[in-house]
Amino acid sequence: MKPAKRLYLWIFISCLFSAPAIAHGPGPHVHGVASLQVAVDGNTLTLHLESPLDNLLGFEHVARTEKEKGAVRDMAARLNKADTLFAPTPEAQCKAVSVDLESPVLQPAKAADSSGHADLDGDFVFRCEHPEILRTIDVTLFNGFPNLRQIDVQVATSIGQAAAKLTQKQRRVSW
């Protein structure tokens, strides 16, 4: 995707999904709950995940022990396999092309959050051969992250918007 088009897409996503936060103040940091924003623009499917680290690691501080460092490596490895976490409509033939993860535990030298509540932001980009067929995404994040209980999803596409609450039992978002 051209840099200008990507910028416009992120401005669109930011405006779309930040309006409720502006109206109601910043969202709470709730353990067990993550948010997922989904945008379809042309043949690009972009997913933005925001989650408290407790959902993914069981702790929110910079890893101190070898066990915690191993947990961070495992989390990052699992999240970098977007094709195993998100399954778009098979007929749309979407393939993961990039993953970008940001969190204080991934860059301990930059960790300056003294609140004790740290998050992970993940951007997952897919290219779809037939985006016009794309109507669902199965989310399997619950499999590898047992502390995750709910994902609040918002979807923006050229055909409209949708929202869903995903759980262990309800893992598909449709639009």
FENVENUR-V104122 format. One record per backbone hydrogen bond with DSSP energy under -1.0 kcal/mol. NH is the residue of the N-H (numbers start at 1). CO is the residue of the C=O. Records with the same first field share a line. If there is no record, write none. Layout:
# FENVENUR-V104122
NH=CO ; CO
This chain:
# FENVENUR-V104122
6=2
7=3
8=4
9=5
10=6
11=7
12=8
13=9
14=10
15=11
16=12
17=13
18=14
19=15
22=18
23=19
24=20
25=21
30=28
33=30
34=150
35=50
36=152
37=48
38=154
39=46
40=156
41=44
44=41
45=126
46=39
47=124
48=37
49=122
50=35
51=120
53=118
55=52
57=53
69=65
70=66
71=67
72=68
73=69
74=70
75=71
76=72
77=73
78=74
79=75
80=76
81=78
84=81
85=82
86=82
87=138
89=136
92=89
93=90
95=127
97=125
98=125
100=123
102=121
106=103
110=107
111=108
120=51
121=102
122=49
123=100
124=47
125=98
126=45
127=95
128=43
129=93
130=92
133=130
137=173
138=87
139=171
140=85
143=140
145=141
148=145
149=32
150=32
151=166
152=34
153=164
154=36
155=162
156=38
157=160
160=157
162=155
164=153
166=151
167=170
173=137
175=135
